[in-house]
Amino acid sequence: MTAVAQTIYTEADYLLMEAKAGYKSEYFRGEIFMMAGGTPNHNRIKENLSGEIYTTLKNKKSCRSYSSDQRIHIPENTLYTYPDVVVVCGPNQYSARDHNTITNPTIIVEVISRSSGAYDRGDKFRLYRDISSLQEYVIVNSLNVGVEIYRRTEDNHWLLAEDAYKLSDSVTIQSIEATLLLSDLYAGTEDVKEGWITPEE
């Protein structure tokens, strides 16, 4: 059998291709991965999250939120990606290669689905931990009701600080003092039941 050569792209290649593409892709160590579109529940939850966080930050000039069109870059491990929601506190810092790419998120929120669950909770979370500014990582399940908040400790470890699995529950994103009701986050979704189900199952 003939081996197929793997194409390796530079970061400059990726940024040039991404600027011209009609879809979003991730970049990691020379490889480019097209990102899949979200389900209706995924997109509804993401919109609800964006609205709740925006309302919290409306009168806080030091922090601002961005939706899934905002690319971030982690120079320490080369990842370029588009989280579902990003919050930055303090002045934005940008990639040396691209002034539209942020490098200093304070909070990252991912709404996980069947196709992305294992990655977002595993390898991607490990890559996110290389971001020195990151204080909280929020995971919201789009299949069943469930929110997990991981926080960086003072000695640079990550702990599951809060979790909730009922619509009557609430969670608090500590960095921005935002208390979110799960009933608000899941408003308008369909066939979502209480109790965490791992998306890859």
Salt bridges, closest charged atoms under 4 A:
GLU11 OE1 - HIS73 NE2 3.65
GLU11 OE1 - ARG97 NE 3.34
GLU26 OE2 - LYS124 NZ 2.96
ASP69 OD1 - LYS24 NZ 3.80
ASP84 OD2 - HIS42 NE2 3.42
ASP98 OD2 - ARG71 NH2 2.93
GLU110 OE2 - LYS124 NZ 3.09
ASP120 OD1 - LYS124 NZ 3.95
ASP123 OD1 - ARG126 NH2 2.43
GLU136 OE2 - ARG151 NE 2.60
GLU148 OE2 - ARG121 NH2 3.06
ASP155 OD1 - HIS157 ND1 3.34
GLU162 OE2 - ARG151 NH2 2.72
GLU177 OE1 - LYS60 NZ 3.93
